[in-house]
Amino acid sequence: METNRASFVVSATDAGAPPMSATATLGVTVLPLTTRPVAATLALPVPGVVLVVMGDPGPDYAVEASTNLVEWSLIHRWPAATPPFFWLDTNPVAPWRFYRVRAE
């Protein structure tokens, strides 16, 4: 995973006579999660699909579903979750449904 970095230049000038100003450069670094969320299905004696989600604690995790791998819909969200956790979809769309788990 890549680390995302950005720099911002901020300038401020007052309305005095003579005007005074200052400029500062701010650096922001966004560190990646140490692990990506992982979803696995389990075979259970109940109808539906069970996802087991593992990953880093802290971010929100979202389950999205699609029937065509192009258009995705949010179907469940765990705010500030601490994995692992389970999610059961008892109403999967026939004939198939694809799932993905995202850390937000």
N, CA, C and O atoms as a GROMACS GRO file, in nm:
protein
  416
    1MET      N    1   0.083  -0.118   0.000
    1MET     CA    2   0.000   0.000   0.000
    1MET      C    3   0.087   0.124   0.000
    1MET      O    4   0.199   0.125   0.053
    2GLU      N    5   0.035   0.226  -0.060
    2GLU     CA    6   0.110   0.350  -0.068
    2GLU      C    7   0.072   0.444   0.045
    2GLU      O    8  -0.040   0.441   0.096
    3THR      N    9   0.167   0.527   0.083
    3THR     CA   10   0.141   0.636   0.176
    3THR      C   11   0.106   0.759   0.094
    3THR      O   12   0.178   0.793   0.000
    4ASN      N   13  -0.003   0.824   0.128
    4ASN     CA   14  -0.046   0.944   0.056
    4ASN      C   15   0.007   1.067   0.127
    4ASN      O   16  -0.012   1.084   0.248
    5ARG      N   17   0.074   1.155   0.050
    5ARG     CA   18   0.130   1.278   0.106
    5ARG      C   19   0.082   1.396   0.023
    5ARG      O   20   0.064   1.387  -0.098
    6ALA      N   21   0.061   1.506   0.093
    6ALA     CA   22   0.021   1.629   0.024
    6ALA      C   23   0.080   1.747   0.100
    6ALA      O   24   0.096   1.742   0.222
    7SER      N   25   0.113   1.853   0.028
    7SER     CA   26   0.162   1.976   0.089
    7SER      C   27   0.067   2.089   0.053
    7SER      O   28   0.016   2.096  -0.059
    8PHE      N   29   0.044   2.178   0.149
    8PHE     CA   30  -0.043   2.292   0.129
    8PHE      C   31   0.034   2.417   0.168
    8PHE      O   32   0.101   2.419   0.272
    9VAL      N   33   0.026   2.521   0.086
    9VAL     CA   34   0.088   2.648   0.117
    9VAL      C   35  -0.022   2.743   0.161
    9VAL      O   36  -0.119   2.765   0.088
   10VAL      N   37  -0.007   2.799   0.281
   10VAL     CA   38  -0.107   2.889   0.337
   10VAL      C   39  -0.042   3.026   0.354
   10VAL      O   40   0.065   3.038   0.412
   11SER      N   41  -0.109   3.129   0.301
   11SER     CA   42  -0.061   3.266   0.314
   11SER      C   43  -0.168   3.351   0.381
   11SER      O   44  -0.288   3.333   0.355
   12ALA      N   45  -0.126   3.442   0.466
   12ALA     CA   46  -0.220   3.533   0.531
   12ALA      C   47  -0.160   3.673   0.528
   12ALA      O   48  -0.041   3.692   0.551
   13THR      N   49  -0.245   3.772   0.500
   13THR     CA   50  -0.203   3.912   0.497
   13THR      C   51  -0.304   3.993   0.578
   13THR      O   52  -0.424   3.977   0.562
   14ASP      N   53  -0.253   4.081   0.666
   14ASP     CA   54  -0.345   4.162   0.745
   14ASP      C   55  -0.380   4.290   0.670
   14ASP      O   56  -0.328   4.317   0.562
   15ALA      N   57  -0.469   4.370   0.730
   15ALA     CA   58  -0.516   4.493   0.666
   15ALA      C   59  -0.444   4.616   0.722
   15ALA      O   60  -0.492   4.728   0.704
   16GLY      N   61  -0.330   4.597   0.787
   16GLY     CA   62  -0.258   4.709   0.846
   16GLY      C   63  -0.184   4.792   0.743
   16GLY      O   64  -0.180   4.758   0.624
   17ALA      N   65  -0.124   4.901   0.791
   17ALA     CA   66  -0.044   4.986   0.704
   17ALA      C   67   0.095   4.995   0.764
   17ALA      O   68   0.108   5.056   0.870
   18PRO      N   69   0.194   4.942   0.707
   18PRO     CA   70   0.191   4.860   0.586
   18PRO      C   71   0.137   4.720   0.617
   18PRO      O   72   0.145   4.674   0.731
   19PRO      N   73   0.084   4.653   0.517
   19PRO     CA   74   0.033   4.517   0.540
   19PRO      C   75   0.148   4.423   0.573
   19PRO      O   76   0.258   4.433   0.518
   20MET      N   77   0.120   4.331   0.665
   20MET     CA   78   0.218   4.229   0.700
   20MET      C   79   0.161   4.093   0.658
   20MET      O   80   0.040   4.071   0.662
   21SER      N   81   0.250   4.004   0.619
   21SER     CA   82   0.203   3.873   0.574
   21SER      C   83   0.298   3.765   0.621
   21SER      O   84   0.412   3.790   0.659
   22ALA      N   85   0.248   3.644   0.616
   22ALA     CA   86   0.327   3.526   0.650
   22ALA      C   87   0.281   3.411   0.563
   22ALA      O   88   0.164   3.404   0.524
   23THR      N   89   0.372   3.324   0.533
   23THR     CA   90   0.342   3.206   0.453
   23THR      C   91   0.399   3.084   0.523
   23THR      O   92   0.510   3.088   0.577
   24ALA      N   93   0.323   2.976   0.523
   24ALA     CA   94   0.368   2.850   0.584
   24ALA      C   95   0.331   2.735   0.492
   24ALA      O   96   0.228   2.739   0.425
   25THR      N   97   0.414   2.633   0.490
   25THR     CA   98   0.385   2.511   0.416
   25THR      C   99   0.350   2.402   0.515
   25THR      O  100   0.427   2.374   0.607
   26LEU      N  101   0.234   2.342   0.496
   26LEU     CA  102   0.188   2.236   0.583
   26LEU      C  103   0.194   2.103   0.508
   26LEU      O  104   0.152   2.095   0.392
   27GLY      N  105   0.246   2.002   0.572
   27GLY     CA  106   0.252   1.870   0.511
   27GLY      C  107   0.154   1.777   0.580
   27GLY      O  108   0.143   1.776   0.703
   28VAL      N  109   0.083   1.698   0.501
   28VAL     CA  110  -0.013   1.601   0.553
   28VAL      C  111   0.024   1.464   0.498
   28VAL      O  112   0.043   1.448   0.378
   29THR      N  113   0.034   1.367   0.587
   29THR     CA  114   0.062   1.230   0.546
   29THR      C  115  -0.051   1.140   0.594
   29THR      O  116  -0.085   1.140   0.713
   30VAL      N  117  -0.109   1.064   0.504
   30VAL     CA  118  -0.214   0.968   0.537
   30VAL      C  119  -0.154   0.830   0.528
   30VAL      O  120  -0.115   0.785   0.419
   31LEU      N  121  -0.145   0.762   0.641
   31LEU     CA  122  -0.086   0.629   0.643
   31LEU      C  123  -0.191   0.524   0.608
   31LEU      O  124  -0.307   0.537   0.647
   32PRO      N  125  -0.151   0.422   0.534
   32PRO     CA  126  -0.246   0.318   0.497
   32PRO      C  127  -0.278   0.228   0.616
   32PRO      O  128  -0.204   0.224   0.714
   33LEU      N  129  -0.390   0.158   0.605
   33LEU     CA  130  -0.422   0.055   0.703
   33LEU      C  131  -0.315  -0.053   0.693
   33LEU      O  132  -0.260  -0.075   0.585
   34THR      N  133  -0.286  -0.119   0.802
   34THR     CA  134  -0.183  -0.222   0.797
   34THR      C  135  -0.233  -0.348   0.728
   34THR      O  136  -0.154  -0.422   0.669
   35THR      N  137  -0.361  -0.373   0.736
   35THR     CA  138  -0.418  -0.488   0.665
   35THR      C  139  -0.543  -0.443   0.592
   35THR      O  140  -0.612  -0.351   0.635
   36ARG      N  141  -0.571  -0.508   0.485
   36ARG     CA  142  -0.695  -0.479   0.412
   36ARG      C  143  -0.808  -0.561   0.471
   36ARG      O  144  -0.785  -0.670   0.525
   37PRO      N  145  -0.932  -0.510   0.461
   37PRO     CA  146  -1.043  -0.592   0.510
   37PRO      C  147  -1.054  -0.719   0.428
   37PRO      O  148  -1.033  -0.719   0.307
   38VAL      N  149  -1.087  -0.826   0.494
   38VAL     CA  150  -1.100  -0.954   0.427
   38VAL      C  151  -1.239  -1.007   0.457
   38VAL      O  152  -1.286  -1.003   0.570
   39ALA      N  153  -1.304  -1.055   0.355
   39ALA     CA  154  -1.435  -1.115   0.373
   39ALA      C  155  -1.430  -1.258   0.322
   39ALA      O  156  -1.376  -1.285   0.215
   40ALA      N  157  -1.485  -1.347   0.398
   40ALA     CA  158  -1.490  -1.487   0.358
   40ALA      C  159  -1.630  -1.540   0.386
   40ALA      O  160  -1.695  -1.498   0.482
   41THR      N  161  -1.676  -1.630   0.304
   41THR     CA  162  -1.808  -1.687   0.327
   41THR      C  163  -1.794  -1.814   0.410
   41THR      O  164  -1.694  -1.885   0.402
   42LEU      N  165  -1.896  -1.841   0.486
   42LEU     CA  166  -1.903  -1.962   0.565
   42LEU      C  167  -2.024  -2.043   0.522
   42LEU      O  168  -2.127  -1.987   0.483
   43ALA      N  169  -2.013  -2.173   0.527
   43ALA     CA  170  -2.127  -2.260   0.498
   43ALA      C  171  -2.199  -2.287   0.630
   43ALA      O  172  -2.141  -2.345   0.721
   44LEU      N  173  -2.322  -2.246   0.639
   44LEU     CA  174  -2.401  -2.266   0.759
   44LEU      C  175  -2.531  -2.336   0.722
   44LEU      O  176  -2.571  -2.334   0.606
   45PRO      N  177  -2.596  -2.398   0.818
   45PRO     CA  178  -2.723  -2.464   0.788
   45PRO      C  179  -2.840  -2.366   0.783
   45PRO      O  180  -2.953  -2.404   0.813
   46VAL      N  181  -2.815  -2.240   0.744
   46VAL     CA  182  -2.922  -2.142   0.728
   46VAL      C  183  -2.912  -2.085   0.587
   46VAL      O  184  -2.803  -2.079   0.531
   47PRO      N  185  -3.023  -2.044   0.528
   47PRO     CA  186  -3.015  -1.984   0.395
   47PRO      C  187  -2.952  -1.846   0.402
   47PRO      O  188  -2.973  -1.772   0.498
   48GLY      N  189  -2.876  -1.813   0.302
   48GLY     CA  190  -2.814  -1.682   0.296
   48GLY      C  191  -2.664  -1.691   0.286
   48GLY      O  192  -2.607  -1.799   0.269
   49VAL      N  193  -2.600  -1.575   0.297
   49VAL     CA  194  -2.455  -1.565   0.286
   49VAL      C  195  -2.404  -1.502   0.414
   49VAL      O  196  -2.459  -1.403   0.462
   50VAL      N  197  -2.296  -1.559   0.470
   50VAL     CA  198  -2.233  -1.504   0.589
   50VAL      C  199  -2.096  -1.452   0.550
   50VAL      O  200  -2.018  -1.524   0.487
   51LEU      N  201  -2.067  -1.328   0.586
   51LEU     CA  202  -1.934  -1.272   0.564
   51LEU      C  203  -1.864  -1.259   0.698
   51LEU      O  204  -1.923  -1.213   0.796
   52VAL      N  205  -1.740  -1.300   0.703
   52VAL     CA  206  -1.654  -1.279   0.819
   52VAL      C  207  -1.556  -1.170   0.778
   52VAL      O  208  -1.482  -1.186   0.682
   53VAL      N  209  -1.555  -1.060   0.850
   53VAL     CA  210  -1.474  -0.945   0.813
   53VAL      C  211  -1.363  -0.928   0.916
   53VAL      O  212  -1.388  -0.922   1.036
   54MET      N  213  -1.238  -0.921   0.865
   54MET     CA  214  -1.122  -0.899   0.950
   54MET      C  215  -1.046  -0.779   0.897
   54MET      O  216  -1.053  -0.750   0.777
   55GLY      N  217  -0.977  -0.709   0.981
   55GLY     CA  218  -0.901  -0.592   0.938
   55GLY      C  219  -0.852  -0.514   1.059
   55GLY      O  220  -0.844  -0.569   1.169
   56ASP      N  221  -0.820  -0.388   1.039
   56ASP     CA  222  -0.771  -0.303   1.147
   56ASP      C  223  -0.888  -0.242   1.224
   56ASP      O  224  -0.991  -0.213   1.164
   57PRO      N  225  -0.874  -0.222   1.355
   57PRO     CA  226  -0.978  -0.152   1.429
   57PRO      C  227  -0.974  -0.002   1.398
   57PRO      O  228  -0.868   0.054   1.370
   58GLY      N  229  -1.089   0.060   1.403
   58GLY     CA  230  -1.093   0.205   1.390
   58GLY      C  231  -1.174   0.259   1.275
   58GLY      O  232  -1.264   0.340   1.298
   59PRO      N  233  -1.148   0.218   1.150
   59PRO     CA  234  -1.225   0.279   1.042
   59PRO      C  235  -1.366   0.221   1.036
   59PRO      O  236  -1.394   0.117   1.095
   60ASP      N  237  -1.454   0.290   0.963
   60ASP     CA  238  -1.584   0.232   0.932
   60ASP      C  239  -1.562   0.124   0.827
   60ASP      O  240  -1.475   0.137   0.740
   61TYR      N  241  -1.640   0.019   0.835
   61TYR     CA  242  -1.638  -0.086   0.733
   61TYR      C  243  -1.775  -0.090   0.668
   61TYR      O  244  -1.877  -0.077   0.736
   62ALA      N  245  -1.777  -0.108   0.537
   62ALA     CA  246  -1.902  -0.111   0.462
   62ALA      C  247  -1.907  -0.234   0.375
   62ALA      O  248  -1.807  -0.271   0.312
   63VAL      N  249  -2.024  -0.298   0.370
   63VAL     CA  250  -2.049  -0.408   0.278
   63VAL      C  251  -2.130  -0.351   0.163
   63VAL      O  252  -2.233  -0.287   0.182
   64GLU      N  253  -2.082  -0.376   0.043
   64GLU     CA  254  -2.154  -0.335  -0.077
   64GLU      C  255  -2.186  -0.459  -0.159
   64GLU      O  256  -2.114  -0.559  -0.152
   65ALA      N  257  -2.294  -0.451  -0.236
   65ALA     CA  258  -2.336  -0.564  -0.317
   65ALA      C  259  -2.362  -0.518  -0.459
   65ALA      O  260  -2.395  -0.402  -0.484
   66SER      N  261  -2.346  -0.612  -0.552
   66SER     CA  262  -2.367  -0.584  -0.693
   66SER      C  263  -2.416  -0.711  -0.762
   66SER      O  264  -2.383  -0.822  -0.719
   67THR      N  265  -2.493  -0.694  -0.867
   67THR     CA  266  -2.530  -0.809  -0.950
   67THR      C  267  -2.454  -0.810  -1.080
   67THR      O  268  -2.465  -0.904  -1.158
   68ASN      N  269  -2.374  -0.702  -1.106
   68ASN     CA  270  -2.304  -0.694  -1.235
   68ASN      C  271  -2.157  -0.652  -1.222
   68ASN      O  272  -2.090  -0.635  -1.324
   69LEU      N  273  -2.106  -0.633  -1.101
   69LEU     CA  274  -1.969  -0.592  -1.074
   69LEU      C  275  -1.936  -0.451  -1.124
   69LEU      O  276  -1.819  -0.412  -1.127
   70VAL      N  277  -2.037  -0.374  -1.164
   70VAL     CA  278  -2.017  -0.237  -1.210
   70VAL      C  279  -2.087  -0.140  -1.115
   70VAL      O  280  -2.027  -0.044  -1.068
   71GLU      N  281  -2.213  -0.166  -1.086
   71GLU     CA  282  -2.292  -0.080  -0.998
   71GLU      C  283  -2.298  -0.144  -0.861
   71GLU      O  284  -2.342  -0.258  -0.846
   72TRP      N  285  -2.252  -0.069  -0.758
   72TRP     CA  286  -2.246  -0.121  -0.622
   72TRP      C  287  -2.339  -0.043  -0.532
   72TRP      O  288  -2.352   0.079  -0.545
   73SER      N  289  -2.405  -0.113  -0.439
   73SER     CA  290  -2.496  -0.050  -0.343
   73SER      C  291  -2.452  -0.084  -0.202
   73SER      O  292  -2.415  -0.197  -0.173
   74LEU      N  293  -2.457   0.016  -0.115
   74LEU     CA  294  -2.427  -0.006   0.025
   74LEU      C  295  -2.541  -0.086   0.087
   74LEU      O  296  -2.657  -0.049   0.075
   75ILE      N  297  -2.506  -0.196   0.154
   75ILE     CA  298  -2.612  -0.275   0.220
   75ILE      C  299  -2.593  -0.286   0.370
   75ILE      O  300  -2.686  -0.323   0.442
   76HIS      N  301  -2.472  -0.256   0.420
   76HIS     CA  302  -2.451  -0.257   0.564
   76HIS      C  303  -2.324  -0.178   0.597
   76HIS      O  304  -2.228  -0.177   0.520
   77ARG      N  305  -2.324  -0.112   0.714
   77ARG     CA  306  -2.206  -0.036   0.757
   77ARG      C  307  -2.185  -0.058   0.907
   77ARG      O  308  -2.279  -0.059   0.986
   78TRP      N  309  -2.056  -0.076   0.945
   78TRP     CA  310  -2.016  -0.083   1.085
   78TRP      C  311  -1.935   0.043   1.114
   78TRP      O  312  -1.824   0.055   1.063
   79PRO      N  313  -1.986   0.137   1.194
   79PRO     CA  314  -1.907   0.256   1.226
   79PRO      C  315  -1.799   0.225   1.329
   79PRO      O  316  -1.826   0.162   1.432
   80ALA      N  317  -1.677   0.271   1.301
   80ALA     CA  318  -1.563   0.256   1.392
   80ALA      C  319  -1.556   0.116   1.450
   80ALA      O  320  -1.548   0.098   1.572
   81ALA      N  321  -1.559   0.019   1.364
   81ALA     CA  322  -1.568  -0.121   1.405
   81ALA      C  323  -1.434  -0.177   1.451
   81ALA      O  324  -1.328  -0.127   1.414
   82THR      N  325  -1.443  -0.281   1.530
   82THR     CA  326  -1.325  -0.357   1.570
   82THR      C  327  -1.345  -0.501   1.524
   82THR      O  328  -1.413  -0.579   1.590
   83PRO      N  329  -1.285  -0.536   1.410
   83PRO     CA  330  -1.300  -0.671   1.357
   83PRO      C  331  -1.232  -0.774   1.447
   83PRO      O  332  -1.151  -0.735   1.531
   84PRO      N  333  -1.261  -0.901   1.434
   84PRO     CA  334  -1.348  -0.959   1.333
   84PRO      C  335  -1.494  -0.948   1.372
   84PRO      O  336  -1.528  -0.943   1.491
   85PHE      N  337  -1.580  -0.944   1.272
   85PHE     CA  338  -1.722  -0.947   1.295
   85PHE      C  339  -1.790  -1.020   1.180
   85PHE      O  340  -1.731  -1.042   1.075
   86PHE      N  341  -1.915  -1.057   1.203
   86PHE     CA  342  -1.990  -1.139   1.108
   86PHE      C  343  -2.109  -1.060   1.056
   86PHE      O  344  -2.165  -0.975   1.126
   87TRP      N  345  -2.148  -1.089   0.934
   87TRP     CA  346  -2.268  -1.028   0.878
   87TRP      C  347  -2.340  -1.133   0.796
   87TRP      O  348  -2.278  -1.203   0.716
   88LEU      N  349  -2.472  -1.144   0.813
   88LEU     CA  350  -2.553  -1.243   0.745
   88LEU      C  351  -2.650  -1.174   0.652
   88LEU      O  352  -2.730  -1.091   0.696
   89ASP      N  353  -2.644  -1.208   0.524
   89ASP     CA  354  -2.741  -1.160   0.426
   89ASP      C  355  -2.840  -1.273   0.401
   89ASP      O  356  -2.809  -1.370   0.332
   90THR      N  357  -2.958  -1.259   0.459
   90THR     CA  358  -3.060  -1.365   0.445
   90THR      C  359  -3.144  -1.348   0.321
   90THR      O  360  -3.233  -1.430   0.295
   91ASN      N  361  -3.118  -1.244   0.242
   91ASN     CA  362  -3.200  -1.219   0.124
   91ASN      C  363  -3.112  -1.188   0.003
   91ASN      O  364  -3.126  -1.082  -0.059
   92PRO      N  365  -3.020  -1.279  -0.033
   92PRO     CA  366  -2.938  -1.253  -0.152
   92PRO      C  367  -3.025  -1.253  -0.278
   92PRO      O  368  -3.123  -1.326  -0.288
   93VAL      N  369  -2.985  -1.170  -0.373
   93VAL     CA  370  -3.061  -1.155  -0.496
   93VAL      C  371  -3.029  -1.272  -0.589
   93VAL      O  372  -2.913  -1.305  -0.609
   94ALA      N  373  -3.132  -1.334  -0.644
   94ALA     CA  374  -3.113  -1.446  -0.737
   94ALA      C  375  -3.088  -1.391  -0.876
   94ALA      O  376  -3.141  -1.284  -0.905
   95PRO      N  377  -3.011  -1.454  -0.963
   95PRO     CA  378  -2.945  -1.582  -0.940
   95PRO      C  379  -2.810  -1.568  -0.870
   95PRO      O  380  -2.757  -1.668  -0.822
   96TRP      N  381  -2.753  -1.448  -0.862
   96TRP     CA  382  -2.628  -1.431  -0.789
   96TRP      C  383  -2.615  -1.287  -0.740
   96TRP      O  384  -2.687  -1.198  -0.784
   97ARG      N  385  -2.522  -1.269  -0.647
   97ARG     CA  386  -2.495  -1.137  -0.593
   97ARG      C  387  -2.348  -1.136  -0.552
   97ARG      O  388  -2.301  -1.231  -0.488
   98PHE      N  389  -2.277  -1.032  -0.587
   98PHE     CA  390  -2.137  -1.016  -0.552
   98PHE      C  391  -2.128  -0.922  -0.433
   98PHE      O  392  -2.208  -0.829  -0.420
   99TYR      N  393  -2.029  -0.945  -0.348
   99TYR     CA  394  -2.010  -0.863  -0.229
   99TYR      C  395  -1.868  -0.809  -0.226
   99TYR      O  396  -1.775  -0.872  -0.276
  100ARG      N  397  -1.852  -0.691  -0.166
  100ARG     CA  398  -1.720  -0.640  -0.135
  100ARG      C  399  -1.730  -0.565  -0.002
  100ARG      O  400  -1.833  -0.509   0.034
  101VAL      N  401  -1.617  -0.568   0.071
  101VAL     CA  402  -1.608  -0.499   0.199
  101VAL      C  403  -1.503  -0.390   0.184
  101VAL      O  404  -1.392  -0.416   0.138
  102ARG      N  405  -1.538  -0.268   0.224
  102ARG     CA  406  -1.445  -0.155   0.215
  102ARG      C  407  -1.422  -0.096   0.352
  102ARG      O  408  -1.514  -0.087   0.434
  103ALA      N  409  -1.298  -0.056   0.378
  103ALA     CA  410  -1.268   0.024   0.496
  103ALA      C  411  -1.279   0.170   0.452
  103ALA      O  412  -1.222   0.209   0.350
  104GLU      N  413  -1.353   0.249   0.528
  104GLU     CA  414  -1.377   0.389   0.487
  104GLU      C  415  -1.304   0.485   0.578
  104GLU      O  416  -1.312   0.606   0.559
   0.00000   0.00000   0.00000
